[in-house]
Amino acid sequence: MTLQEALGGVLVGDGANGTQLMARGFVGDHYDLANLLAPELVREVHAAYFEAGSDFVETNTFHATRLMLEGDRIDVEDLCRKGAQLAREAALEGTSEEARFVLGAIGPVGRPIEPLGSIAREQIVVAAERQARALVEGGVDGFMLETFVDVAEMEAAIEGVRRASDLPILASKAYIEDGEMLAEGLPGRTSQTLAQSGVQAVGANCIVGPQRMLDLVRQMAEATELPVLAFPTPGLPQLVKGHIVYDTDPEYFAKAALRLVEEGATVVGGCCGTTPEHVRALRALLKAKPPKVRPRVGGVRERTEKKPLPTTEPSEFAKKLARGEFVTAVEMDVPRGLNLDRLLSGAEALRAAGADVINIADGARARLRMNPAAVAQIVQSRVGIEVTMHFACRDRNLLAIQSDLLGWHALGLRNILAVTGDPANIGDYPSATSVFDIDAIGLVRILGRFNEGIDLAGYGVGVRCGFTVACAYNPLAFDPDLERDRLKRKADAGAQVVYTQPVFDVETAERAAADCAAVGLPALVGVLPLKTHRHAEFMHHEVPGIRVPDDLRRRMAEAPDDESSLEVGVEEAQRLARAIRACAQGLYLMPPFGSATIAARVMAAL
C-alpha cells in the first residue's frame, strides 16, 4: 500500500522527537544533529513510536536546512539523508502486518520572509528543494510540512518540495485557537489556499491541545475534501528548571484525540510533549472504539456575509498629506530621566509657530531614554499637537511589536516612523541584546496589515487601524542603489510618507524628493541647522550618510565666533527650507540640541 492509498483511511502518526531525544540523553542546540551525533538514539525513538502503534514517523529533520543551520559547518543534505535512513531502518525492524511509512519533516526557517524580513522567497524554495531531494534519497514515502505560521512561507516550501519530488505532501499550519480567528474562518480559508498548492492533506499542529484543536478541525473539514491532519500538544506547557515540560495523562489525550477523528481528522498524532505512551493510548482506543466520523459536507460551508470592518479616522497629519498641503515636522530630543518640562515648552512654542507635527525618537544611538510612546502621549495630551513616534525594531520581538502597536493605537498614537534602529552595542548598555526580528521594511508591513484590519498571522484586530505609516530614506547612503531598492520595498509594503535624513544642499534635497516621488510617496526632506564649525565638521566626517558642502563648512569656519557661525547655519537652513517647499511636500526639521528657538527661526522663512 502506498501512502497516497493509506490517506483514504485513518492514520496514526508519531509524537514529539526532540523531547524524546532529550529524555534519552541527547544534548545539543539542534535535535536534528542527533542524526549524525547519536543515530542510535534517533532510531530508538522512531522504533518506540512504531512499536506503540504509529502508522508513520517523521524524520528528525524539522530544522535541517542551511537557513536554520548556517554557520554550523554541517552537510545539511547528508544530515537529511541520514535522518530518512534511520527512520526507514526503524520502519523495517520487527514484524508488522500493517504498512509503515516515513514522512520527511520540513519546518519553517524561524525568521520572517520578505516583505516582512530579509529572507527572500526563492531562498525558502531552494532550501526546501534541497532538503526534499536529500530526504527522497534517504527513502521517505512523503513529506510533512509542519508548524508553519506564515502561509506564504509554506507555499514557497511546497513549491520547493514539488521541484524535487511528486511524493505526497501533508501541509500543517500552527494556529492559536482564538475566537476572532475562528469567527473569520481562517482555518477554512487557509485549507483552501493550501489545497490549491497541490498538497494531499491539510491540517493543524502544535501550540494548542486536543480540545482546543476541535474547532480548527471542524472548519478545515468543512472547507476541503482533502484529508485533515491534527497533531495537537497534550496540553499547556510549563517551564521547569529551564526546560519546557508537559504533564498530561496519555489516556486523556487519547480520548480527546478520538473526538478530533469524529470531527473529521483522518491523520492524527501528537506534537510537542507527546510520547510513545500517548500514541499507544490513542491506538488502543481507536481499536477498542472505532470512531463515528461526522459526514464531510464536501465543500465550503456557506457563511453569512461579514459586515465591513469599521475604519479608524486618519490622523490630521495624514489628512494634510492627502490634501497635498505642505507640512512641517520638528524632531525634539527626549532628555535623560523624567523631566520633560523643556521638551513640552518647546513643543508649545513650535505649535504656536506653525509646526504640524512633533517627532519623538525611539532610543536613537541606543541611548537610554523614556519610552517614546509615553513621551508622545504626554505631548499630544498636554500640548495639543500631533506626534510622529519613531519605532525601532531593535528592542522588541514580533509579538511585542504587534502588541505595543495595538496598545498605542488605542491611546491615539497614529503616526509611526518605522526605523530599524541602532544596535545596542553602540549605546549606553553595550551588553544589552538587540532583537531585530524584523527591520524597518518588516515593520512597515506590520503597520500595513493592521490598517487592513489583521495581524501578521491573519487574525482580525476588530477594526481597520488608522496608522500613518512613515519610513526613512537617506539620499546620500553609502550604497545608493540598495537604499533606493529598500525605499521601493517600503512603498510596496505599505509606507505612506517618507522622512529623509538631513541634507545640506538644494541639489540633494531635490533628488531626495524626486526619489520618493518615483515610488509614489510624498517626502518630508530633512534639514538640520548647523550650530558651530565643530558641529559641521562632526556631521560631515563622523556621521554616516551625511555630507556638508565644503563651502558651507568653510563659511562656518571663517565666522568670528559661535554666534556668527550659528547665523550662517540658520541662514543656510532657511534657504534650504524655501527650496524644499518648492520641490517636496514637507520639511523635517532636526534642530541642534532640540532647540525650539532655532527651529522656529527656520520655519519663519517659510
C-alpha positions as CSV (number, residue, x, y, z in Angstrom):
1,M,0.0,0.0,0.0
2,T,1.3,3.5,-0.9
3,L,1.0,6.5,1.4
4,Q,-1.5,8.1,-1.0
5,E,-3.7,5.0,-0.7
6,A,-3.4,4.9,3.1
7,L,-4.6,8.5,3.3
8,G,-8.0,7.2,2.4
9,G,-8.4,5.8,5.9
10,V,-7.4,6.9,9.4
11,L,-3.7,7.1,10.0
12,V,-1.9,7.5,13.3
13,G,1.3,9.4,13.3
14,D,4.0,9.8,15.9
15,G,4.7,12.3,18.7
16,A,7.5,14.6,19.6
17,N,11.0,13.8,18.6
18,G,13.1,16.4,20.3
19,T,11.9,15.9,23.9
20,Q,12.2,12.1,23.4
21,L,15.8,12.5,22.3
22,M,16.5,14.8,25.3
23,A,14.9,12.2,27.6
24,R,17.3,9.6,26.2
25,G,20.3,11.8,27.0
26,F,21.0,13.8,23.8
27,V,22.3,17.3,24.5
28,G,22.5,19.9,21.7
29,D,21.1,23.1,20.4
30,H,19.5,21.3,17.4
31,Y,18.0,17.9,17.8
32,D,18.4,17.3,14.1
33,L,22.2,17.0,14.7
34,A,21.4,13.7,16.6
35,N,21.1,12.1,13.1
36,L,24.9,12.4,12.9
37,L,26.0,12.5,16.5
38,A,23.7,10.0,18.1
39,P,22.0,7.9,15.4
40,E,21.2,5.0,17.7
41,L,19.0,7.3,19.8
42,V,17.1,8.6,16.8
43,R,16.5,5.1,15.6
44,E,15.4,4.1,19.1
45,V,12.8,6.9,19.2
46,H,11.3,6.0,15.8
47,A,11.2,2.4,16.8
48,A,9.4,3.2,20.0
49,Y,6.7,5.1,18.1
50,F,6.2,2.2,15.6
51,E,6.0,-0.2,18.5
52,A,3.4,2.0,20.2
53,G,1.2,1.8,17.1
54,S,2.2,4.7,14.7
55,D,1.5,4.1,11.0
56,F,4.2,6.6,10.2
57,V,7.0,8.5,11.8
58,E,8.5,11.8,10.8
59,T,12.2,12.1,10.1
60,N,14.3,14.0,12.6
61,T,14.9,16.9,10.1
62,F,12.5,19.6,11.2
63,H,15.2,22.3,11.3
64,A,17.6,20.6,8.8
65,T,18.0,23.4,6.2
66,R,21.0,25.6,5.5
67,L,18.9,28.6,6.5
68,M,18.5,27.1,10.0
69,L,21.9,25.5,10.5
70,E,24.0,28.1,8.8
71,G,27.4,28.5,10.4
72,D,27.5,25.0,11.8
73,R,29.7,23.6,9.1
74,I,27.4,20.7,8.6
75,D,26.5,18.9,5.4
76,V,22.8,19.5,5.7
77,E,21.8,17.3,2.8
78,D,23.8,14.4,4.4
79,L,22.0,15.1,7.7
80,C,18.7,14.8,5.9
81,R,19.6,11.6,4.1
82,K,20.8,10.1,7.3
83,G,17.6,11.1,9.1
84,A,15.5,9.4,6.4
85,Q,17.6,6.3,6.5
86,L,17.3,6.0,10.3
87,A,13.5,6.3,10.2
88,R,13.4,3.7,7.3
89,E,15.5,1.3,9.3
90,A,13.2,1.6,12.3
91,A,10.2,1.0,10.0
92,L,11.7,-2.3,8.8
93,E,12.5,-3.5,12.3
94,G,10.3,-6.1,14.0
95,T,7.2,-7.6,12.4
96,S,4.0,-5.7,11.5
97,E,1.1,-6.7,9.3
98,E,0.4,-3.0,8.6
99,A,2.4,-0.8,6.3
100,R,4.8,1.6,8.0
101,F,5.6,4.9,6.3
102,V,8.3,7.5,6.7
103,L,7.5,11.2,6.2
104,G,10.2,13.8,5.7
105,A,9.8,16.5,8.2
106,I,10.3,20.1,7.0
107,G,9.7,23.1,9.2
108,P,9.8,26.9,8.8
109,V,13.1,28.7,8.8
110,G,12.4,30.6,12.0
111,R,12.8,34.0,10.5
112,P,10.4,36.3,8.7
113,I,10.5,36.2,4.9
114,E,10.1,39.2,2.6
115,P,8.4,41.6,2.7
116,L,8.4,41.3,6.5
117,G,12.0,40.1,6.9
118,S,15.2,39.7,4.9
119,I,14.8,36.1,3.7
120,A,13.8,36.0,0.0
121,R,11.1,33.7,-1.1
122,E,13.4,32.0,-3.5
123,Q,15.7,31.1,-0.6
124,I,12.9,29.2,1.0
125,V,12.1,27.4,-2.3
126,V,15.7,26.4,-2.8
127,A,16.2,25.3,0.8
128,A,13.1,23.1,0.7
129,E,14.0,21.7,-2.7
130,R,17.5,20.6,-1.4
131,Q,16.1,19.2,1.8
132,A,13.4,17.3,-0.1
133,R,15.9,15.8,-2.6
134,A,18.1,14.5,0.2
135,L,15.0,13.1,2.1
136,V,14.0,11.2,-1.1
137,E,17.5,9.8,-1.5
138,G,17.2,8.6,2.1
139,G,13.9,6.7,1.4
140,V,10.9,8.8,2.5
141,D,7.4,8.0,1.4
142,G,6.2,11.6,1.5
143,F,6.6,14.9,3.3
144,M,5.2,16.6,6.4
145,L,5.5,20.4,6.2
146,E,4.5,21.4,9.7
147,T,4.3,24.2,12.3
148,F,4.3,27.0,9.7
149,V,2.7,30.2,10.8
150,D,3.2,32.2,7.5
151,V,1.1,30.6,4.8
152,A,3.3,32.4,2.2
153,E,6.3,30.7,3.5
154,M,4.6,27.3,3.5
155,E,3.5,27.8,-0.2
156,A,7.2,28.6,-1.0
157,A,8.3,25.4,0.8
158,I,5.7,23.4,-1.1
159,E,7.0,24.8,-4.4
160,G,10.5,23.7,-3.4
161,V,9.4,20.2,-2.5
162,R,7.5,19.9,-5.7
163,R,10.6,20.8,-7.7
164,A,12.3,17.8,-6.1
165,S,9.5,15.2,-5.9
166,D,5.9,14.2,-6.6
167,L,5.5,12.2,-3.4
168,P,2.5,13.2,-1.2
169,I,2.8,16.4,0.9
170,L,0.9,16.8,4.2
171,A,0.8,20.6,5.0
172,S,0.1,21.7,8.5
173,K,-0.2,25.2,10.0
174,A,0.2,26.2,13.6
175,Y,-2.8,28.1,14.9
176,I,-3.7,29.8,18.1
177,E,-7.3,28.7,18.9
178,D,-8.8,32.2,19.1
179,G,-12.4,33.3,18.9
180,E,-11.8,36.1,16.4
181,M,-9.8,33.8,14.2
182,L,-12.5,31.1,14.2
183,A,-15.2,33.7,13.6
184,E,-13.4,34.8,10.5
185,G,-13.0,31.3,9.2
186,L,-9.2,31.5,8.9
187,P,-8.6,27.7,9.2
188,G,-11.0,27.1,6.4
189,R,-9.6,29.7,4.1
190,T,-6.0,28.5,4.8
191,S,-7.0,25.0,4.0
192,Q,-8.5,26.1,0.6
193,T,-5.3,28.0,-0.1
194,L,-3.1,25.1,0.6
195,A,-5.3,22.7,-1.3
196,Q,-4.7,24.8,-4.4
197,S,-1.0,24.3,-3.9
198,G,-1.4,20.6,-4.8
199,V,-0.9,19.0,-1.3
200,Q,-2.5,15.7,-0.4
201,A,-3.6,16.7,3.2
202,V,-4.0,19.8,5.2
203,G,-4.1,20.4,8.9
204,A,-3.0,21.9,12.2
205,N,-0.3,21.1,14.7
206,C,1.4,22.4,17.8
207,I,0.6,25.3,20.1
208,V,-2.9,24.0,21.2
209,G,-4.1,20.9,23.0
210,P,-6.7,18.4,21.6
211,Q,-9.8,20.1,22.9
212,R,-8.8,23.5,21.6
213,M,-8.0,22.0,18.2
214,L,-11.6,20.7,17.8
215,D,-12.9,23.9,16.2
216,L,-9.9,24.1,13.9
217,V,-10.6,20.6,12.6
218,R,-14.3,21.3,12.1
219,Q,-13.6,24.4,10.0
220,M,-10.9,22.6,7.9
221,A,-13.2,19.6,7.3
222,E,-16.0,21.9,6.1
223,A,-13.7,23.8,3.8
224,T,-11.9,21.0,1.9
225,E,-12.4,17.4,0.8
226,L,-8.7,16.6,1.4
227,P,-7.7,14.5,4.4
228,V,-7.4,16.7,7.5
229,L,-4.4,16.3,9.9
230,A,-4.5,17.1,13.6
231,F,-1.3,16.9,15.7
232,P,-2.1,18.8,19.0
233,T,0.2,19.1,22.0
234,P,-1.0,17.2,25.1
235,G,-1.9,20.5,26.9
236,L,-0.4,23.7,28.1
237,P,3.4,23.6,28.8
238,Q,5.2,24.9,31.8
239,L,8.9,25.9,32.4
240,V,10.7,23.7,34.9
241,K,14.4,24.1,35.6
242,G,14.9,25.8,32.2
243,H,13.0,23.1,30.2
244,I,9.5,23.1,28.7
245,V,7.6,20.2,30.1
246,Y,4.0,18.8,29.7
247,D,2.1,17.0,32.4
248,T,-0.9,15.3,30.7
249,D,-2.3,11.9,31.1
250,P,-2.0,9.8,27.9
251,E,-5.5,8.4,28.4
252,Y,-6.9,11.8,28.5
253,F,-5.0,12.8,25.3
254,A,-6.3,9.6,23.6
255,K,-9.9,10.3,24.4
256,A,-9.6,14.0,23.3
257,A,-7.8,13.0,20.1
258,L,-10.6,10.5,19.3
259,R,-13.0,13.4,19.2
260,L,-10.8,15.0,16.6
261,V,-11.3,11.9,14.4
262,E,-15.0,12.1,15.0
263,E,-15.0,15.7,13.8
264,G,-13.2,14.9,10.6
265,A,-9.4,14.4,11.2
266,T,-8.1,11.3,9.4
267,V,-4.4,11.8,10.2
268,V,-3.8,12.1,13.9
269,G,-0.8,12.2,16.2
270,G,0.9,14.4,18.7
271,C,3.3,17.4,18.7
272,C,5.5,18.9,21.4
273,G,5.3,17.0,24.7
274,T,3.6,13.8,23.3
275,T,5.3,10.5,23.8
276,P,5.0,6.9,22.6
277,E,2.6,6.3,25.5
278,H,0.3,9.0,24.1
279,V,0.3,7.2,20.8
280,R,-0.2,3.8,22.4
281,A,-3.2,5.0,24.3
282,L,-4.7,6.6,21.1
283,R,-4.1,3.4,19.0
284,A,-5.7,1.2,21.7
285,L,-8.7,3.5,21.9
286,L,-9.1,3.5,18.1
287,K,-9.1,-0.3,18.1
288,A,-11.5,-0.7,21.0
289,K,-13.9,2.0,20.0
290,P,-13.9,2.9,16.3
291,P,-14.9,6.5,16.0
292,K,-18.2,7.6,14.5
293,V,-16.9,10.1,11.9
294,R,-19.1,13.1,11.2
295,P,-20.0,13.2,7.5
296,R,-18.0,15.6,5.5
297,V,-20.0,18.3,3.7
298,G,-17.9,18.0,0.6
299,G,-17.4,21.7,0.2
300,V,-17.2,25.0,1.9
301,R,-19.9,25.8,4.4
302,E,-21.9,28.9,3.4
303,R,-21.1,31.7,5.7
304,T,-23.1,34.8,6.4
305,E,-21.7,37.8,4.6
306,K,-19.5,39.7,7.0
307,K,-20.1,43.3,7.7
308,P,-17.2,45.6,6.6
309,L,-14.8,46.3,9.4
310,P,-15.1,49.8,10.9
311,T,-12.4,52.2,9.7
312,T,-10.4,54.4,12.1
313,E,-10.3,58.1,11.4
314,P,-6.9,59.1,10.0
315,S,-4.7,61.5,11.8
316,E,-4.6,65.2,11.0
317,F,-1.1,64.7,9.7
318,A,-2.4,62.1,7.2
319,K,-5.3,64.3,6.2
320,K,-3.0,67.2,5.4
321,L,-0.8,64.9,3.3
322,A,-3.8,63.6,1.5
323,R,-4.9,67.2,0.7
324,G,-1.5,67.9,-0.7
325,E,-0.7,70.6,2.0
326,F,2.9,71.4,2.8
327,V,3.6,70.1,6.3
328,T,6.3,70.9,8.8
329,A,7.6,68.3,11.3
330,V,10.1,69.1,14.0
331,E,12.1,66.5,16.0
332,M,12.6,67.1,19.7
333,D,15.2,65.4,21.8
334,V,14.0,63.3,24.7
335,P,16.1,64.0,27.8
336,R,17.5,61.5,30.1
337,G,15.4,60.8,33.1
338,L,11.8,62.0,33.7
339,N,11.9,65.8,33.4
340,L,10.1,66.7,30.2
341,D,9.5,70.4,31.0
342,R,11.9,71.7,28.4
343,L,10.5,69.4,25.7
344,L,6.9,70.3,26.5
345,S,7.6,74.1,26.5
346,G,9.5,73.7,23.2
347,A,6.6,71.8,21.7
348,E,4.2,74.5,22.8
349,A,6.4,77.1,21.1
350,L,6.6,75.1,17.9
351,R,2.8,74.6,17.8
352,A,2.4,78.4,18.1
353,A,5.0,78.9,15.4
354,G,3.0,76.7,12.9
355,A,4.5,73.2,13.2
356,D,2.2,70.4,12.2
357,V,3.7,67.5,14.0
358,I,6.5,66.8,16.6
359,N,8.8,63.9,16.0
360,I,9.9,61.8,19.0
361,A,12.8,59.4,18.6
362,D,13.0,55.8,20.0
363,G,16.3,55.4,21.8
364,A,18.4,56.9,19.0
365,R,22.0,55.8,19.0
366,A,20.9,53.1,21.5
367,R,20.8,55.7,24.4
368,L,18.6,55.1,27.4
369,R,15.6,57.4,27.1
370,M,12.0,57.4,28.3
371,N,9.7,55.1,26.2
372,P,8.7,57.2,23.1
373,A,5.1,56.2,23.4
374,A,4.9,57.8,26.9
375,V,6.5,61.0,25.7
376,A,4.3,61.1,22.6
377,Q,1.1,60.6,24.6
378,I,2.1,63.3,27.1
379,V,2.9,65.8,24.2
380,Q,-0.3,65.1,22.4
381,S,-2.5,65.3,25.5
382,R,-0.8,68.4,27.2
383,V,0.3,70.4,24.2
384,G,-2.4,69.5,21.7
385,I,-0.1,68.8,18.7
386,E,0.2,65.5,16.9
387,V,3.3,63.4,17.3
388,T,5.1,61.2,14.8
389,M,6.6,58.5,17.0
390,H,9.7,56.7,15.8
391,F,9.6,52.9,16.4
392,A,12.9,51.0,16.4
393,C,12.9,47.2,15.7
394,R,15.9,46.7,18.0
395,D,14.2,46.1,21.3
396,R,11.1,44.0,20.6
397,N,10.3,40.7,19.2
398,L,7.4,40.1,16.7
399,L,4.9,39.5,19.5
400,A,5.9,42.6,21.4
401,I,6.0,44.8,18.3
402,Q,2.4,44.0,17.4
403,S,1.2,44.2,21.0
404,D,2.7,47.6,21.5
405,L,1.4,49.0,18.2
406,L,-2.2,47.9,19.1
407,G,-1.9,49.5,22.5
408,W,-0.5,52.7,21.1
409,H,-3.2,52.9,18.5
410,A,-5.8,52.6,21.3
411,L,-4.1,55.5,23.0
412,G,-4.4,57.7,19.9
413,L,-0.8,57.4,18.7
414,R,-1.3,57.0,14.9
415,N,1.8,58.5,13.2
416,I,4.6,55.9,13.2
417,L,8.0,56.3,11.6
418,A,9.4,52.8,11.1
419,V,13.2,52.6,11.7
420,T,15.5,49.6,12.0
421,G,17.3,51.2,14.9
422,D,20.9,51.4,16.0
423,P,22.4,48.2,17.5
424,A,22.6,48.1,21.3
425,N,26.4,47.7,21.4
426,I,27.0,51.3,20.4
427,G,24.9,52.8,23.2
428,D,24.6,53.1,27.0
429,Y,24.4,49.4,27.6
430,P,26.6,47.6,25.0
431,S,26.0,44.2,26.6
432,A,22.2,44.5,26.1
433,T,20.7,42.2,23.4
434,S,19.5,43.6,20.1
435,V,16.4,41.7,18.9
436,F,15.9,42.7,15.3
437,D,13.3,40.0,14.5
438,I,12.5,42.3,11.6
439,D,13.8,45.5,10.1
440,A,12.1,48.7,9.0
441,I,10.6,47.1,5.9
442,G,9.0,44.4,8.0
443,L,7.6,47.0,10.5
444,V,6.0,48.9,7.6
445,R,4.4,45.6,6.5
446,I,3.0,45.0,10.0
447,L,1.5,48.5,10.1
448,G,0.1,48.0,6.7
449,R,-1.6,44.7,7.8
450,F,-3.1,46.5,10.8
451,N,-4.5,49.1,8.5
452,E,-6.2,46.2,6.7
453,G,-7.6,45.0,10.0
454,I,-5.5,41.9,10.5
455,D,-2.2,41.0,12.2
456,L,0.7,39.1,10.8
457,A,-0.9,35.7,11.5
458,G,-4.1,36.7,9.7
459,Y,-6.2,37.2,12.9
460,G,-8.6,40.1,12.9
461,V,-8.0,43.1,15.2
462,G,-11.6,44.3,15.1
463,V,-11.1,47.5,13.1
464,R,-9.0,48.8,10.2
465,C,-6.4,50.7,12.1
466,G,-5.6,54.3,11.2
467,F,-1.8,54.3,11.3
468,T,0.0,56.9,9.2
469,V,2.9,54.7,8.1
470,A,6.2,56.7,7.6
471,C,9.6,55.4,6.6
472,A,13.1,56.8,6.4
473,Y,15.3,57.5,3.4
474,N,18.9,58.6,3.1
475,P,19.7,60.2,-0.4
476,L,23.4,60.1,0.5
477,A,23.6,56.4,1.6
478,F,26.8,54.5,1.1
479,D,25.1,52.2,-1.4
480,P,22.5,54.4,-3.3
481,D,21.1,51.5,-5.3
482,L,20.4,49.5,-2.2
483,E,18.9,52.5,-0.5
484,R,16.5,53.2,-3.4
485,D,15.6,49.5,-3.6
486,R,14.8,49.5,0.1
487,L,12.7,52.6,-0.4
488,K,10.7,50.9,-3.1
489,R,10.2,47.8,-0.9
490,K,8.9,50.1,1.9
491,A,6.5,51.7,-0.5
492,D,5.3,48.3,-1.7
493,A,4.9,47.1,1.9
494,G,2.5,50.0,2.7
495,A,4.5,53.1,3.6
496,Q,2.6,56.4,3.1
497,V,5.1,59.1,3.6
498,V,8.9,59.4,3.8
499,Y,11.2,61.3,6.2
500,T,14.7,61.8,4.8
501,Q,18.0,62.2,6.5
502,P,19.2,65.8,6.8
503,V,20.5,67.3,3.6
504,F,22.7,70.4,3.3
505,D,22.3,71.5,-0.4
506,V,19.4,72.1,-2.7
507,E,20.5,69.6,-5.3
508,T,20.4,66.7,-2.8
509,A,17.1,67.9,-1.5
510,E,15.6,67.9,-4.9
511,R,17.0,64.5,-5.7
512,A,15.6,63.1,-2.4
513,A,12.1,64.4,-3.2
514,A,12.3,63.0,-6.7
515,D,13.4,59.6,-5.5
516,C,10.4,59.5,-3.2
517,A,8.1,60.7,-5.9
518,A,9.3,57.9,-8.1
519,V,7.9,55.3,-5.8
520,G,4.7,57.3,-5.3
521,L,5.4,58.7,-1.8
522,P,5.4,62.3,-0.5
523,A,8.6,63.4,1.1
524,L,9.4,65.5,4.2
525,V,13.0,66.4,3.4
526,G,15.3,66.7,6.4
527,V,17.1,69.9,7.4
528,L,19.5,70.2,10.4
529,P,20.6,73.8,11.1
530,L,24.3,73.7,11.9
531,K,25.4,75.5,15.1
532,T,29.2,75.7,15.0
533,H,32.2,74.9,12.8
534,R,32.9,71.9,15.1
535,H,29.3,70.7,14.6
536,A,29.6,71.0,10.8
537,E,32.9,69.0,10.8
538,F,31.4,66.3,13.1
539,M,28.4,65.9,10.9
540,H,30.5,65.7,7.7
541,H,33.2,63.4,8.9
542,E,31.7,61.2,11.7
543,V,28.0,60.7,10.8
544,P,27.5,58.1,8.1
545,G,25.4,59.2,5.1
546,I,25.8,63.0,5.8
547,R,27.7,65.3,3.5
548,V,28.1,69.0,4.4
549,P,29.4,71.0,1.4
550,D,32.9,72.4,1.5
551,D,31.7,75.9,1.0
552,L,29.3,75.8,4.0
553,R,32.0,74.3,6.3
554,R,34.4,77.0,5.1
555,R,32.0,79.8,5.8
556,M,31.3,78.4,9.3
557,A,35.0,78.1,10.0
558,E,35.5,81.7,8.9
559,A,32.8,83.1,11.3
560,P,34.4,85.1,14.1
561,D,32.6,83.4,16.9
562,D,30.0,80.7,17.6
563,E,27.1,83.1,17.5
564,S,28.1,84.2,14.0
565,S,28.6,80.6,13.0
566,L,25.1,79.8,14.1
567,E,23.8,82.6,12.0
568,V,25.4,81.1,9.0
569,G,23.9,77.7,9.8
570,V,20.4,79.2,10.3
571,E,20.5,81.2,7.1
572,E,21.6,78.2,5.1
573,A,18.8,76.1,6.7
574,Q,16.3,78.8,5.8
575,R,17.5,78.8,2.2
576,L,17.1,75.0,2.1
577,A,13.6,75.2,3.6
578,R,12.4,77.6,0.9
579,A,13.8,75.3,-1.8
580,I,12.2,72.2,-0.2
581,R,8.8,73.9,-0.2
582,A,9.1,74.2,-4.0
583,C,10.1,70.5,-4.5
584,A,8.7,68.4,-1.7
585,Q,5.5,68.1,0.4
586,G,7.1,68.7,3.7
587,L,10.0,69.9,5.8
588,Y,11.6,67.7,8.5
589,L,13.5,70.0,10.9
590,M,16.1,68.5,13.3
591,P,17.3,71.5,15.3
592,P,20.6,71.0,17.3
593,F,20.1,70.0,20.9
594,G,16.3,70.1,20.3
595,S,16.3,73.9,20.2
596,A,12.7,75.0,19.5
597,T,14.0,78.6,19.1
598,I,16.3,77.6,16.2
599,A,13.5,75.5,14.6
600,A,11.1,78.4,14.8
601,R,13.6,80.8,13.1
602,V,13.9,78.3,10.2
603,M,10.2,77.9,10.0
604,A,9.7,81.7,9.9
605,A,11.5,81.7,6.5
606,L,8.5,79.8,5.0
